[in-house]
Amino acid sequence: MLRMYNSVVNFYEICLTAPVIFTSLPPNAAGRGGASTLRNRGSKVVAAVLAVGLAACATVDSRPAAEVVKERAEARAKANMTGNTQAMYDFFSPTVRKTLKYQDYASGLKTGFWKAVTVDKVECAQPDVCTVSMTVTYVHKGATMKSPLSETWIREGQDWWYAVKG
């Protein structure tokens, strides 16, 4: 049970903060620059919030969706070629990773099968869905083979994720 008392939070009768009144300054605080100190702190807080907000805006990728998806599909293919199952798993959307556990995913994979991958085309017919057409090179019974592969990528939140076909 939480209760507020003079801006002090008591949790199960255990005081989590010092029992002081936060709404007033000591009488001699003005002589030491109390009010101006509070204004300076307030402006510093505002500046910090603005800096964080601008930094967050700077991290949003402004490139075309097809370019971002191509880069992520190539990175996923590279992870497959090197056998990095954790990196491959990390390309699944957060929603998929809630239901598909890494151990279950990794136990059913045969890695290192792909020898080369070329992303031929990325088409984004919808704002949040792209189709990636690739050519996968692999070795089967001593012969080098090439096979087309199509992957679907979806935007969830601000990022693009490999969509599992179910």
SVG drawing of the C-alpha trace seen along z (x, -y; Angstrom):
<svg xmlns="http://www.w3.org/2000/svg" viewBox="-2 -37 34 73">
<polyline fill="none" stroke="black" stroke-width="0.4" points="0.0,0.0 1.4,-3.4 0.4,-6.6 1.6,-10.2 2.4,-12.4 4.1,-15.7 5.6,-14.3 7.1,-11.4 6.2,-7.9 5.6,-5.4 5.5,-1.8 4.1,0.7 5.0,-1.9 8.6,-2.0 9.7,-5.5 11.5,-5.6 12.5,-9.2 13.5,-11.7 10.4,-13.2 10.9,-16.8 8.5,-19.3 9.7,-19.8 7.5,-22.8 9.4,-25.4 13.0,-26.7 14.7,-27.5 14.3,-31.2 17.9,-31.9 18.0,-30.2 17.4,-33.4 20.6,-34.9 22.5,-32.0 20.9,-32.3 18.2,-29.7 15.6,-30.9 18.1,-31.5 19.7,-28.2 16.3,-26.5 15.9,-28.4 19.3,-27.3 18.6,-23.7 15.2,-24.0 16.9,-25.4 19.5,-22.6 16.7,-20.0 15.0,-21.5 18.2,-21.6 18.9,-17.9 15.4,-16.9 15.8,-18.7 19.2,-17.1 17.8,-13.6 14.8,-14.4 17.0,-15.6 19.3,-12.6 16.3,-10.3 15.2,-12.0 18.7,-11.6 18.6,-7.9 15.5,-7.5 16.7,-6.2 15.5,-8.6 16.7,-6.4 14.1,-4.8 12.6,-1.6 14.0,0.5 17.5,-0.6 17.2,0.2 15.6,3.6 18.3,4.5 21.0,3.8 19.2,5.8 18.5,8.7 22.2,8.8 23.2,8.8 20.9,11.6 22.2,13.6 25.8,13.0 24.8,14.3 23.4,17.4 26.5,18.0 28.8,17.7 26.5,19.8 25.7,17.0 22.3,18.3 22.0,15.6 22.4,12.8 19.8,14.6 17.4,14.9 17.8,11.2 16.4,10.2 12.9,11.6 10.5,9.0 10.1,8.5 6.6,10.0 7.9,13.2 10.7,13.5 8.1,13.5 6.7,16.8 9.7,18.3 12.4,19.0 16.0,18.9 16.8,22.5 13.8,23.8 14.9,21.8 18.6,22.7 18.0,26.4 16.3,26.8 18.8,24.9 21.4,26.2 23.9,23.4 26.7,22.8 24.7,24.3 24.6,21.0 27.9,20.1 26.9,16.8 23.8,14.6 22.9,11.8 20.0,9.5 18.5,8.9 15.6,6.7 13.6,5.2 10.0,4.2 7.9,2.3 4.3,2.6 3.0,1.4 4.4,-1.1 5.2,1.5 5.8,4.6 8.7,5.3 9.6,8.4 13.2,9.2 14.2,11.4 17.6,13.1 19.8,15.6 21.4,18.1 24.5,20.1 25.1,23.4 26.9,26.7 24.9,29.8 26.6,33.2 29.7,31.4 27.9,29.2 27.5,25.5 23.8,24.6 21.9,21.3 18.4,20.9 15.9,18.0 14.7,17.1 12.0,14.6 11.7,13.1 9.1,10.9 10.2,8.0 7.9,6.0 8.2,2.7 7.3,3.0 8.0,-0.2 10.9,-2.0 12.8,1.0 12.4,3.6 12.2,7.3 12.3,10.6 8.8,12.1 8.4,15.8 6.2,17.6 3.8,19.8"/>
</svg>
